[in-house]
Amino acid sequence: MSQPRKTATKPARQRLTRKTTAGKAAEAATVPLSQFLKTAGSLTLGQRRLLVDQALLLLDQNYVHLPLKVAMHAVNPLQRLRVMRARLERQTAEEMGAEWIFHRQMSSIFHSVRDLHTNYLLPAPFAGKIAFLPFMIEKCFDQTGEHYLVARVVTGYAAPQFGAGAEVTHWNGTPIARAVALNGAQFAGSNEAANLARGLESLTLRPLVIQSPPDEDWVSLSYLGLDGSAQELREQWKVTTNLPPMTDLDALAPASALMGLDLDSDEKARAKKALYVREVVELERGQSSAELAKPQAVGGADLPTTMPGVFRAREVVTAHGTFGQLRIFTFSVNDPIAFRDEFVRLAAALPQNGLIVDVRDNGGGHIFASEFTLQTMTPRHISPEPVQFISTPLNLRICRRHKDNPAGIDLGPWFDSLDLATETGAAYSAAKPITPEDGANAIGQTYYGPVVLITDARVYSATDIFAAGFADHQIGRILGVDDNTGAGGANVWTHGLLATLLNEPPPPDSTSPYEALPNGANMRVAIRRTLRVGELSGSPVEDLGVRPDSTHKMTRRDLLEGNVDLLDAAGAILAAMPNRRLDVSTSRAGTTLTVGLDVDGLDRVDLYLDDRPISSEDLAGAPISIDILDVAAGQLLRADGYSTGELVASRRLTV
């Protein structure tokens, strides 16, 4: 670990200079909220009616969770849209209200279904902008209850006795816990933990493409300063441009159609990077989650990585031993195989006696990236989670157009069942996996130590799918900062992608009901719902989420000292789990292959050559060697290790 720290020292100084320059440029592009809002307000009455009509179309014909949401949350978004449309029909251009009121009404209707996949996306000038306060607040606990501490401050910002560790007590005169709950009630969390997490995060950071602008021009907060003194602060909301997304979600491309992404979390993650982690922004040259040609280390203890916006890998010393920590910030990448391979490379460079995989705050991304990675931590065969369309005439039209398109967006697996739904009355299509099963098992296990997965209530979408697959395949233990994940189980498509799917391949569908939206406005909808496999086979991920095996309440030391107590809790779990080792060596003499086996924690190893059984060896602990005759170059050798009859390790080699 010492070598990466030495080689990273000089580049870190060089990046500091660029950070200052970039910080000045970002500051120059920042304007007060009140000034920014003066640029809004160009939607005509006809354009507002069009937006409501298209929202009705998506929620009625494409939205896969509508029956669940109506039942679970007692909401009726379709009727609310119909009422809104009727009122717009009676209005004249002179009578229409302020544009911000229209946007707030639309956002409220979409938020009512409590689904972070299903969004009304505001048009220009809101798209691509973030409203922010120059600090972040996080919650922690001690013997006296919960506390809300300043966790981060934008570089250069100062106020009396204010900084990381100051405790916020009131927000605009409201006790902070109540302010968080009231704010969370406005947003789309699927459960109470998700509501509170979103409410806290949105106190200081709001992507304007998906959240309405703050009502207030400034906020007043009361806090206990770093010296314990009572302090008051009034701070103005500001608006700046966010970093660009990794994927064009409207494009007719496999990556766009394979996204399971909470856009709110993704926007906030890029905003946090822009505001607080300028080093990574400079390394990526402003391209979110970009893959670098050469690995770079961001922090002194971090392993160099080609994806500094995606991964953070380091060795951590806990009270229970030294383990590896691999933080995954996002699955939002264009190349899921490159993602998987970088995960494998980083895990191999960390201690092999235990791995902490930390996906807190991860809003998802490419579903392939999440499910391709599971295989690397288990000997079990990975069954990707199946998904379903809701049975509607419009979904049938889309699947019919793309039922024979294996080179592009192939919807053939769902077509037959949708085509029969009119006769059978089935509410949903057949359940088929998005992720190809061969890709989910292409390389098999590469990490053999015990694994702990850390989750929180902001885990969503493809990351919820990752957590569900982790649990369903019994890969390891799950440690939750909250008592549930965000509970978002779906593949999500934009209005733009849906419109394109009916027009490609040529000739375009002249009767397509999708119409171009004005001023860059957009909408997203959960199009295919995800179901669990394993013991919970058939259960939806949406609204239910993934419950951890155990929970940890974040402490003051966690917020201010790099998650030290959280990592100790994870270390205690790892230390209590069995540690396996399966080392396989090979040598060839003509057509004879000699296989050496050296193991820990295993009592039997079965050998396969091109999936044909060759040998089964009982092991007493000492290394052994086996000769296999008539072996040709290029054959695949697989060694499966067992403990008391249970498959616990597997290794593959090409001989």
C-alpha positions as CSV (number, residue, x, y, z in Angstrom):
1,M,0.0,0.0,0.0
2,S,2.9,2.4,0.5
3,Q,3.9,2.5,-3.1
4,P,0.6,4.1,-4.4
5,R,0.9,6.7,-1.7
6,K,4.3,7.7,-2.8
7,T,3.5,7.9,-6.5
8,A,0.3,9.8,-5.8
9,T,2.0,12.7,-3.9
10,K,3.2,14.8,-6.8
11,P,0.1,14.5,-9.0
12,A,-2.0,15.5,-6.0
13,R,-0.1,18.8,-5.8
14,Q,-0.6,19.4,-9.5
15,R,-4.3,18.7,-9.3
16,L,-4.6,21.2,-6.4
17,T,-3.6,24.0,-8.9
18,R,-6.2,22.8,-11.4
19,K,-8.8,22.5,-8.6
20,T,-8.4,26.1,-7.7
21,T,-8.8,27.2,-11.3
22,A,-11.9,25.0,-11.8
23,G,-13.3,26.2,-8.5
24,K,-13.1,29.8,-9.7
25,A,-14.8,29.0,-12.9
26,A,-17.6,27.2,-11.1
27,E,-18.0,30.1,-8.7
28,A,-18.3,32.5,-11.6
29,A,-21.1,30.5,-13.1
30,T,-23.1,30.5,-9.8
31,V,-26.0,32.9,-9.4
32,P,-28.6,33.6,-6.6
33,L,-31.8,31.6,-6.9
34,S,-33.9,34.7,-7.2
35,Q,-31.9,35.9,-10.2
36,F,-32.0,32.5,-11.9
37,L,-35.8,32.3,-11.6
38,K,-36.2,35.5,-13.5
39,T,-35.1,33.5,-16.6
40,A,-38.0,31.0,-16.3
41,G,-41.5,31.2,-17.7
42,S,-41.7,30.6,-21.4
43,L,-44.2,27.7,-21.7
44,T,-47.4,28.6,-23.6
45,L,-50.8,27.3,-22.6
46,G,-50.8,24.8,-25.5
47,Q,-47.4,23.5,-24.4
48,R,-48.7,23.0,-20.8
49,R,-51.7,21.0,-22.2
50,L,-49.3,18.9,-24.3
51,L,-47.2,18.1,-21.2
52,V,-50.3,17.0,-19.3
53,D,-51.5,14.8,-22.2
54,Q,-48.2,13.1,-22.5
55,A,-48.0,12.5,-18.8
56,L,-51.4,10.8,-18.9
57,L,-50.2,8.6,-21.8
58,L,-47.1,7.4,-19.9
59,L,-48.7,6.7,-16.6
60,D,-51.7,5.0,-18.2
61,Q,-50.0,2.9,-20.9
62,N,-46.4,2.5,-19.8
63,Y,-46.1,2.7,-16.0
64,V,-45.6,-0.8,-14.7
65,H,-46.2,0.0,-11.0
66,L,-49.5,1.9,-11.4
67,P,-51.7,-0.9,-9.9
68,L,-49.3,-1.4,-7.0
69,K,-49.0,2.3,-6.2
70,V,-52.8,3.0,-6.4
71,A,-53.3,0.1,-3.9
72,M,-50.3,0.7,-1.6
73,H,-50.4,4.5,-1.4
74,A,-54.1,5.2,-2.1
75,V,-53.3,7.6,-4.9
76,N,-54.9,8.4,-8.3
77,P,-52.4,10.2,-10.5
78,L,-54.4,9.7,-13.6
79,Q,-57.5,11.5,-12.2
80,R,-55.3,14.3,-10.9
81,L,-53.9,14.8,-14.4
82,R,-57.4,14.6,-16.0
83,V,-58.6,17.4,-13.6
84,M,-55.5,19.4,-14.3
85,R,-56.1,19.0,-18.1
86,A,-59.8,20.0,-17.8
87,R,-58.8,23.2,-16.0
88,L,-56.2,24.1,-18.5
89,E,-58.8,23.6,-21.3
90,R,-61.0,26.2,-19.6
91,Q,-58.1,28.7,-19.3
92,T,-57.0,31.4,-21.7
93,A,-53.4,32.5,-22.2
94,E,-54.1,35.6,-20.1
95,E,-55.5,33.5,-17.2
96,M,-52.8,30.9,-16.9
97,G,-50.8,31.1,-13.7
98,A,-47.1,31.4,-13.1
99,E,-45.0,28.7,-14.7
100,W,-43.5,27.6,-11.5
101,I,-46.9,26.7,-10.2
102,F,-47.5,24.5,-13.2
103,H,-44.2,22.7,-12.7
104,R,-44.9,22.2,-9.0
105,Q,-48.3,20.7,-9.8
106,M,-46.8,18.3,-12.3
107,S,-44.0,17.3,-10.0
108,S,-46.5,16.8,-7.1
109,I,-48.5,14.3,-9.3
110,F,-45.4,12.3,-10.2
111,H,-44.1,12.4,-6.6
112,S,-47.5,11.1,-5.4
113,V,-46.7,7.6,-6.6
114,R,-43.6,7.5,-4.5
115,D,-41.4,6.2,-7.2
116,L,-38.0,7.8,-7.9
117,H,-38.0,6.1,-11.3
118,T,-41.1,7.9,-12.5
119,N,-40.5,11.6,-12.9
120,Y,-41.6,14.8,-14.5
121,L,-38.4,16.5,-15.7
122,L,-38.5,20.3,-15.8
123,P,-37.6,22.0,-19.1
124,A,-35.1,24.8,-19.7
125,P,-33.8,26.7,-17.8
126,F,-34.1,24.2,-15.0
127,A,-32.6,21.1,-16.7
128,G,-28.9,20.7,-16.0
129,K,-29.0,23.1,-13.0
130,I,-28.7,22.5,-9.3
131,A,-29.8,24.7,-6.4
132,F,-27.5,24.4,-3.4
133,L,-26.4,25.7,0.0
134,P,-22.6,25.6,0.5
135,F,-22.7,22.8,3.1
136,M,-24.2,19.3,3.7
137,I,-25.9,18.0,6.8
138,E,-26.0,14.4,7.9
139,K,-27.6,12.6,10.8
140,C,-25.9,10.6,13.6
141,F,-26.9,9.0,16.9
142,D,-25.6,8.8,20.5
143,Q,-27.0,7.9,23.9
144,T,-29.0,11.1,24.0
145,G,-30.7,10.5,20.6
146,E,-30.3,11.8,17.1
147,H,-28.2,14.8,16.0
148,Y,-27.8,16.7,12.7
149,L,-24.2,17.7,12.0
150,V,-22.6,19.7,9.3
151,A,-20.6,17.0,7.4
152,R,-19.1,19.0,4.5
153,V,-18.5,22.6,3.6
154,V,-17.7,24.0,0.1
155,T,-14.1,25.1,-0.1
156,G,-13.7,28.8,0.8
157,Y,-17.0,29.1,2.7
158,A,-16.8,30.4,6.2
159,A,-19.2,31.5,9.0
160,P,-18.7,31.9,12.8
161,Q,-17.7,28.6,14.4
162,F,-19.2,26.8,11.4
163,G,-17.7,23.7,9.8
164,A,-17.7,19.9,9.9
165,G,-19.0,19.0,13.3
166,A,-21.2,22.0,14.0
167,E,-24.7,20.8,15.1
168,V,-27.8,22.2,13.4
169,T,-30.8,22.5,15.8
170,H,-33.4,24.5,13.8
171,W,-34.1,25.1,10.1
172,N,-36.1,28.3,9.4
173,G,-37.2,28.3,13.0
174,T,-38.4,24.7,12.8
175,P,-36.7,22.0,14.9
176,I,-34.4,20.2,12.5
177,A,-35.9,16.7,12.8
178,R,-39.3,18.1,12.1
179,A,-38.0,20.1,9.1
180,V,-36.4,16.9,7.7
181,A,-39.6,15.0,8.0
182,L,-41.7,17.7,6.5
183,N,-39.3,18.1,3.6
184,G,-39.1,14.3,3.1
185,A,-42.9,14.1,2.8
186,Q,-42.7,16.1,-0.5
187,F,-40.5,13.6,-2.2
188,A,-40.9,10.1,-3.6
189,G,-39.3,7.7,-1.1
190,S,-41.0,4.3,-1.1
191,N,-40.7,3.9,2.6
192,E,-40.2,6.0,5.7
193,A,-36.4,5.5,5.8
194,A,-36.1,6.6,2.2
195,N,-38.4,9.6,2.8
196,L,-36.3,10.9,5.7
197,A,-33.0,10.3,3.8
198,R,-34.3,12.3,0.8
199,G,-35.7,15.0,3.0
200,L,-32.4,15.5,4.7
201,E,-30.4,15.5,1.5
202,S,-32.8,17.9,-0.2
203,L,-32.5,20.5,2.6
204,T,-29.2,21.7,1.0
205,L,-29.1,20.3,-2.5
206,R,-31.8,20.1,-5.2
207,P,-31.4,19.1,-8.9
208,L,-33.8,21.5,-10.6
209,V,-34.5,19.1,-13.4
210,I,-36.4,16.8,-11.1
211,Q,-37.2,18.9,-8.0
212,S,-39.1,22.2,-7.9
213,P,-37.0,25.2,-6.9
214,P,-36.9,26.1,-3.2
215,D,-39.8,28.4,-2.1
216,E,-37.5,30.5,-0.1
217,D,-34.6,32.7,-1.4
218,W,-32.6,32.0,1.7
219,V,-32.7,29.8,4.8
220,S,-32.0,30.6,8.4
221,L,-30.5,28.0,10.6
222,S,-29.6,27.8,14.3
223,Y,-26.6,25.8,15.2
224,L,-24.2,24.9,18.0
225,G,-20.8,26.2,16.8
226,L,-17.6,24.2,17.0
227,D,-16.9,25.7,20.4
228,G,-20.4,24.9,21.6
229,S,-21.7,28.4,21.3
230,A,-25.2,29.1,20.0
231,Q,-25.1,30.7,16.6
232,E,-27.5,31.9,13.8
233,L,-26.8,31.9,10.1
234,R,-28.8,33.1,7.1
235,E,-27.6,31.7,3.8
236,Q,-28.8,32.4,0.2
237,W,-29.8,29.6,-2.2
238,K,-27.6,29.6,-5.3
239,V,-27.9,27.9,-8.7
240,T,-25.1,26.5,-10.8
241,T,-24.6,24.1,-13.7
242,N,-24.3,20.4,-12.8
243,L,-21.8,17.9,-14.3
244,P,-23.1,16.1,-17.4
245,P,-24.7,12.6,-17.1
246,M,-22.8,9.6,-18.2
247,T,-25.5,8.3,-20.5
248,D,-27.9,9.9,-23.0
249,L,-31.1,8.4,-21.6
250,D,-33.1,9.4,-24.7
251,A,-30.7,7.7,-27.2
252,L,-31.7,4.5,-29.0
253,A,-28.8,2.5,-27.5
254,P,-28.6,-0.6,-25.3
255,A,-27.2,1.4,-22.4
256,S,-30.2,3.8,-22.4
257,A,-32.7,0.8,-22.4
258,L,-30.8,-1.1,-19.7
259,M,-30.8,1.7,-17.1
260,G,-32.1,1.2,-13.6
261,L,-31.3,4.7,-12.3
262,D,-32.6,7.0,-9.7
263,L,-32.1,10.3,-11.5
264,D,-32.4,12.4,-8.3
265,S,-29.5,10.4,-6.6
266,D,-27.5,10.5,-9.8
267,E,-27.9,14.2,-10.2
268,K,-27.0,14.8,-6.6
269,A,-24.0,12.5,-6.7
270,R,-22.6,14.5,-9.7
271,A,-23.4,17.8,-7.9
272,K,-21.6,16.6,-4.7
273,K,-18.6,15.7,-6.9
274,A,-18.7,19.2,-8.5
275,L,-19.1,21.0,-5.1
276,Y,-16.9,18.9,-2.9
277,V,-14.6,16.5,-4.8
278,R,-13.0,18.7,-7.5
279,E,-10.0,16.4,-7.7
280,V,-12.2,13.7,-9.3
281,V,-13.8,16.2,-11.6
282,E,-10.4,17.3,-12.9
283,L,-9.3,13.7,-13.4
284,E,-12.4,12.9,-15.4
285,R,-12.1,16.2,-17.3
286,G,-15.7,17.0,-16.6
287,Q,-17.1,13.7,-18.0
288,S,-19.0,11.9,-15.2
289,S,-17.8,8.4,-14.4
290,A,-15.3,8.5,-17.2
291,E,-12.8,5.6,-17.6
292,L,-9.2,6.9,-17.5
293,A,-6.5,5.5,-19.7
294,K,-4.2,5.2,-16.6
295,P,-5.2,4.4,-13.0
296,Q,-5.1,7.4,-10.6
297,A,-5.4,7.6,-6.8
298,V,-7.5,10.4,-5.4
299,G,-6.6,10.0,-1.7
300,G,-3.3,9.0,-0.2
301,A,-4.6,5.7,1.1
302,D,-6.7,4.8,-2.0
303,L,-5.7,2.3,-4.7
304,P,-5.2,3.9,-8.1
305,T,-8.3,3.2,-10.3
306,T,-9.3,3.9,-13.9
307,M,-12.7,4.9,-12.6
308,P,-12.2,7.4,-9.8
309,G,-15.8,8.6,-10.1
310,V,-17.1,5.1,-9.7
311,F,-14.8,3.3,-7.2
312,R,-12.8,4.0,-4.1
313,A,-10.7,1.1,-2.9
314,R,-8.5,1.1,0.2
315,E,-7.3,-1.1,3.0
316,V,-9.0,-0.4,6.4
317,V,-7.8,-1.3,9.9
318,T,-10.6,-2.1,12.3
319,A,-10.7,-3.4,15.8
320,H,-11.3,-6.9,14.4
321,G,-8.6,-7.0,11.7
322,T,-7.4,-5.4,8.5
323,F,-9.8,-5.8,5.5
324,G,-10.5,-4.3,2.1
325,Q,-13.1,-1.6,1.5
326,L,-14.5,-1.1,-2.0
327,R,-16.9,1.8,-2.3
328,I,-19.1,1.8,-5.4
329,F,-20.5,5.3,-5.9
330,T,-22.5,4.5,-9.1
331,F,-23.3,1.8,-11.6
332,S,-23.9,4.6,-14.2
333,V,-21.4,3.5,-16.9
334,N,-21.5,2.8,-20.6
335,D,-19.3,-0.4,-20.4
336,P,-20.5,-2.9,-17.8
337,I,-17.7,-5.4,-18.6
338,A,-15.1,-2.7,-18.0
339,F,-16.9,-1.9,-14.7
340,R,-16.8,-5.6,-13.7
341,D,-13.2,-6.0,-14.6
342,E,-12.1,-2.9,-12.6
343,F,-14.0,-4.3,-9.6
344,V,-12.2,-7.6,-10.0
345,R,-8.8,-5.8,-10.3
346,L,-9.3,-3.6,-7.2
347,A,-10.7,-6.5,-5.1
348,A,-7.6,-8.6,-6.0
349,A,-5.3,-5.8,-4.8
350,L,-7.0,-5.6,-1.4
351,P,-6.6,-8.0,1.6
352,Q,-8.1,-11.4,0.7
353,N,-9.4,-12.2,4.2
354,G,-12.5,-10.0,4.0
355,L,-14.1,-7.4,1.8
356,I,-16.5,-4.5,2.7
357,V,-18.5,-3.5,-0.4
358,D,-20.1,-0.2,0.4
359,V,-22.9,1.0,-1.9
360,R,-24.4,3.8,0.3
361,D,-25.9,6.7,-1.7
362,N,-25.7,4.7,-4.9
363,G,-28.7,5.5,-7.1
364,G,-28.0,2.7,-9.7
365,G,-27.2,2.9,-13.4
366,H,-26.5,0.1,-15.9
367,I,-28.3,-3.1,-14.8
368,F,-25.7,-5.3,-16.5
369,A,-22.9,-3.7,-14.4
370,S,-24.7,-4.5,-11.2
371,E,-25.6,-8.1,-12.1
372,F,-22.3,-8.9,-13.9
373,T,-20.4,-8.1,-10.7
374,L,-22.2,-10.5,-8.4
375,Q,-20.6,-13.6,-9.8
376,T,-17.1,-12.4,-8.7
377,M,-18.0,-12.9,-5.0
378,T,-19.7,-16.3,-5.0
379,P,-19.3,-19.8,-6.4
380,R,-23.0,-20.0,-7.0
381,H,-24.6,-19.7,-10.4
382,I,-26.2,-16.2,-10.7
383,S,-29.8,-16.1,-11.8
384,P,-30.4,-12.5,-13.0
385,E,-33.6,-11.0,-11.7
386,P,-36.5,-11.3,-14.1
387,V,-38.6,-8.3,-15.2
388,Q,-42.1,-7.7,-16.5
389,F,-44.0,-5.2,-18.6
390,I,-47.5,-4.2,-17.6
391,S,-50.0,-5.5,-20.3
392,T,-51.2,-2.5,-22.3
393,P,-51.8,-2.0,-26.1
394,L,-49.0,0.5,-26.3
395,N,-46.4,-1.7,-24.6
396,L,-47.5,-4.5,-27.0
397,R,-46.9,-2.2,-30.0
398,I,-43.4,-1.3,-28.8
399,C,-42.5,-5.0,-28.2
400,R,-43.9,-6.1,-31.5
401,R,-41.7,-3.5,-33.3
402,H,-38.6,-4.8,-31.5
403,K,-39.3,-8.5,-31.1
404,D,-36.8,-9.5,-33.7
405,N,-33.9,-7.2,-32.9
406,P,-31.2,-9.2,-31.2
407,A,-28.5,-6.7,-32.3
408,G,-30.3,-3.7,-30.7
409,I,-33.0,-3.4,-28.1
410,D,-34.4,-6.9,-28.2
411,L,-37.9,-7.1,-26.7
412,G,-38.8,-10.4,-28.2
413,P,-38.8,-12.4,-24.9
414,W,-41.8,-10.4,-23.6
415,F,-43.8,-10.2,-26.9
416,D,-45.6,-13.5,-26.9
417,S,-47.0,-13.2,-23.4
418,L,-48.1,-9.6,-24.1
419,D,-49.7,-10.7,-27.3
420,L,-51.7,-13.3,-25.4
421,A,-52.7,-11.0,-22.6
422,T,-55.8,-9.8,-24.4
423,E,-57.1,-13.4,-24.3
424,T,-55.8,-14.5,-21.0
425,G,-56.4,-11.3,-19.1
426,A,-52.9,-11.3,-17.6
427,A,-52.0,-8.1,-16.0
428,Y,-48.3,-8.5,-16.7
429,S,-46.1,-10.1,-19.3
430,A,-44.0,-13.1,-18.6
431,A,-41.0,-12.5,-16.3
432,K,-37.7,-12.6,-18.2
433,P,-34.3,-11.4,-17.2
434,I,-32.8,-8.2,-18.7
435,T,-29.2,-9.3,-17.9
436,P,-28.0,-12.2,-20.1
437,E,-27.4,-15.3,-17.9
438,D,-24.2,-16.2,-19.6
439,G,-22.8,-12.7,-19.0
440,A,-23.8,-12.9,-15.3
441,N,-21.7,-16.1,-15.1
442,A,-19.0,-15.4,-17.6
443,I,-16.0,-15.4,-15.3
444,G,-17.2,-16.8,-12.1
445,Q,-15.8,-16.3,-8.6
446,T,-12.6,-14.2,-8.3
447,Y,-12.7,-13.1,-4.6
448,Y,-12.8,-15.9,-2.0
449,G,-12.8,-14.2,1.4
450,P,-16.0,-13.3,3.3
451,V,-18.0,-10.2,2.0
452,V,-20.1,-7.7,3.8
453,L,-22.4,-5.3,1.9
454,I,-23.2,-1.9,3.4
455,T,-26.5,-0.3,2.3
456,D,-28.7,2.7,3.3
457,A,-32.0,4.1,2.3
458,R,-30.6,6.0,-0.7
459,V,-29.7,2.7,-2.4
460,Y,-32.0,2.5,-5.4
461,S,-32.7,1.0,-8.8
462,A,-29.8,-1.1,-10.2
463,T,-28.2,-0.9,-6.8
464,D,-31.4,-2.3,-5.2
465,I,-31.1,-5.0,-7.8
466,F,-27.5,-5.6,-6.8
467,A,-28.4,-5.8,-3.1
468,A,-31.3,-8.1,-3.9
469,G,-29.1,-10.4,-5.9
470,F,-26.5,-10.3,-3.1
471,A,-29.1,-11.5,-0.7
472,D,-30.9,-13.9,-3.0
473,H,-27.6,-15.8,-3.8
474,Q,-26.5,-15.7,-0.2
475,I,-23.2,-14.1,-1.1
476,G,-22.5,-12.6,2.3
477,R,-24.0,-10.5,5.1
478,I,-25.8,-7.1,4.6
479,L,-25.1,-4.3,7.1
480,G,-27.6,-1.4,6.8
481,V,-27.2,2.1,8.0
482,D,-31.0,2.2,7.6
483,D,-33.5,-0.6,8.1
484,N,-34.3,-0.8,4.3
485,T,-32.9,0.2,1.0
486,G,-34.7,2.8,-1.2
487,A,-36.9,0.0,-2.6
488,G,-36.8,0.9,-6.3
489,G,-37.0,-2.2,-8.5
490,A,-37.4,-1.4,-12.1
491,N,-35.9,-0.6,-15.5
492,V,-36.7,3.0,-16.4
493,W,-37.2,4.6,-19.8
494,T,-37.6,8.2,-20.8
495,H,-40.4,9.7,-22.9
496,G,-37.8,10.4,-25.6
497,L,-36.6,6.8,-25.7
498,L,-40.2,5.5,-25.9
499,A,-41.0,7.8,-28.8
500,T,-37.8,6.7,-30.6
501,L,-38.7,3.0,-30.1
502,L,-41.9,3.4,-32.1
503,N,-40.1,5.1,-34.9
504,E,-37.1,2.8,-35.2
505,P,-36.3,0.8,-37.3
506,P,-37.8,2.7,-40.3
507,P,-40.3,3.3,-41.5
508,P,-41.5,5.5,-38.5
509,D,-44.9,4.9,-37.0
510,S,-47.1,7.7,-38.3
511,T,-49.7,7.0,-35.6
512,S,-47.3,7.2,-32.7
513,P,-49.0,8.8,-29.7
514,Y,-45.8,10.3,-28.4
515,E,-45.3,13.9,-29.2
516,A,-42.2,16.0,-28.9
517,L,-42.0,17.9,-25.6
518,P,-41.4,21.6,-25.4
519,N,-38.3,23.4,-24.2
520,G,-36.3,20.2,-23.4
521,A,-38.9,18.9,-20.9
522,N,-38.9,15.2,-20.4
523,M,-40.5,12.4,-18.4
524,R,-39.3,9.1,-17.1
525,V,-41.3,6.0,-16.2
526,A,-40.7,2.6,-14.6
527,I,-41.3,0.4,-17.6
528,R,-40.3,-3.1,-16.4
529,R,-40.7,-4.2,-12.8
530,T,-38.1,-6.4,-11.1
531,L,-38.8,-9.6,-9.3
532,R,-36.7,-11.4,-6.7
533,V,-35.1,-14.9,-7.2
534,G,-34.1,-17.5,-4.6
535,E,-36.2,-17.8,-1.4
536,L,-38.2,-14.7,-2.2
537,S,-38.8,-15.7,-5.9
538,G,-41.5,-13.7,-7.5
539,S,-41.6,-10.9,-4.9
540,P,-41.3,-7.4,-6.3
541,V,-38.4,-5.2,-5.3
542,E,-40.5,-2.1,-5.6
543,D,-41.7,-0.7,-2.3
544,L,-40.3,-3.7,-0.4
545,G,-36.6,-3.2,-0.9
546,V,-33.9,-5.2,0.7
547,R,-33.7,-5.5,4.5
548,P,-30.3,-5.8,6.0
549,D,-29.2,-8.7,8.3
550,S,-28.2,-6.1,10.9
551,T,-28.1,-2.4,11.3
552,H,-25.7,0.3,12.5
553,K,-26.6,3.7,13.7
554,M,-24.2,6.3,12.3
555,T,-22.2,8.0,15.0
556,R,-20.4,11.3,15.3
557,R,-17.1,9.5,14.7
558,D,-18.6,8.0,11.5
559,L,-19.4,11.5,10.2
560,L,-16.2,13.2,11.2
561,E,-13.6,10.4,11.2
562,G,-14.2,8.4,8.0
563,N,-16.9,5.9,9.1
564,V,-14.6,4.4,11.8
565,D,-17.4,2.9,13.9
566,L,-19.3,1.7,10.8
567,L,-16.2,0.0,9.5
568,D,-15.6,-1.6,12.9
569,A,-19.1,-3.0,12.8
570,A,-18.5,-4.5,9.3
571,G,-15.1,-5.8,10.5
572,A,-16.8,-7.6,13.4
573,I,-19.1,-9.4,11.0
574,L,-16.3,-10.3,8.7
575,A,-14.2,-11.7,11.5
576,A,-17.0,-14.0,12.5
577,M,-17.5,-15.4,9.0
578,P,-15.5,-18.4,7.6
579,N,-12.5,-17.5,5.4
580,R,-12.0,-19.8,2.4
581,R,-9.0,-20.2,0.2
582,L,-8.8,-22.3,-3.0
583,D,-5.4,-22.1,-4.8
584,V,-5.1,-24.0,-8.0
585,S,-1.9,-24.4,-10.0
586,T,-1.3,-26.2,-13.3
587,S,1.5,-27.5,-15.4
588,R,1.5,-29.5,-18.6
589,A,3.7,-32.2,-20.0
590,G,2.5,-33.2,-23.4
591,T,-1.2,-34.1,-22.9
592,T,-0.9,-34.7,-19.2
593,L,-2.1,-31.8,-16.9
594,T,-0.9,-31.8,-13.3
595,V,-3.2,-29.9,-11.0
596,G,-2.0,-28.7,-7.6
597,L,-4.6,-27.9,-4.9
598,D,-3.9,-25.9,-1.8
599,V,-6.9,-24.9,0.3
600,D,-8.2,-23.5,3.6
601,G,-11.7,-24.0,5.0
602,L,-12.5,-26.7,2.4
603,D,-12.9,-30.5,2.8
604,R,-13.5,-31.5,-0.8
605,V,-12.6,-30.3,-4.3
606,D,-14.4,-31.5,-7.5
607,L,-12.6,-30.9,-10.8
608,Y,-14.3,-30.4,-14.2
609,L,-12.7,-30.1,-17.6
610,D,-15.0,-28.3,-20.1
611,D,-17.8,-28.9,-17.6
612,R,-17.3,-32.7,-17.6
613,P,-16.5,-34.2,-14.2
614,I,-12.9,-35.5,-13.9
615,S,-12.1,-36.0,-10.2
616,S,-13.5,-35.5,-6.7
617,E,-10.8,-35.2,-4.0
618,D,-11.2,-35.3,-0.2
619,L,-8.8,-32.9,1.4
620,A,-7.2,-33.1,4.9
621,G,-5.5,-29.8,4.7
622,A,-2.2,-30.6,3.0
623,P,-1.6,-29.6,-0.6
624,I,-2.2,-32.4,-3.2
625,S,-1.5,-32.8,-6.9
626,I,-3.6,-34.7,-9.5
627,D,-2.6,-35.8,-13.0
628,I,-5.3,-35.5,-15.7
629,L,-4.6,-37.3,-19.0
630,D,-5.5,-36.4,-22.6
631,V,-5.8,-32.7,-22.0
632,A,-5.8,-30.3,-25.0
633,A,-4.6,-26.7,-24.8
634,G,-7.4,-24.2,-24.3
635,Q,-9.7,-26.4,-22.3
636,L,-11.5,-24.9,-19.3
637,L,-10.6,-26.3,-15.9
638,R,-13.0,-25.7,-13.0
639,A,-12.4,-26.5,-9.4
640,D,-15.4,-26.5,-7.0
641,G,-14.6,-26.4,-3.3
642,Y,-17.0,-27.8,-0.6
643,S,-17.3,-27.5,3.1
644,T,-19.6,-30.2,4.8
645,G,-21.3,-30.7,1.4
646,E,-22.0,-27.0,0.6
647,L,-20.4,-25.4,-2.4
648,V,-18.3,-22.5,-1.0
649,A,-15.6,-21.7,-3.5
650,S,-15.0,-22.1,-7.3
651,R,-12.1,-21.3,-9.5
652,R,-11.7,-21.4,-13.3
653,L,-8.5,-21.6,-15.4
654,T,-7.9,-22.0,-19.1
655,V,-5.2,-24.7,-19.5
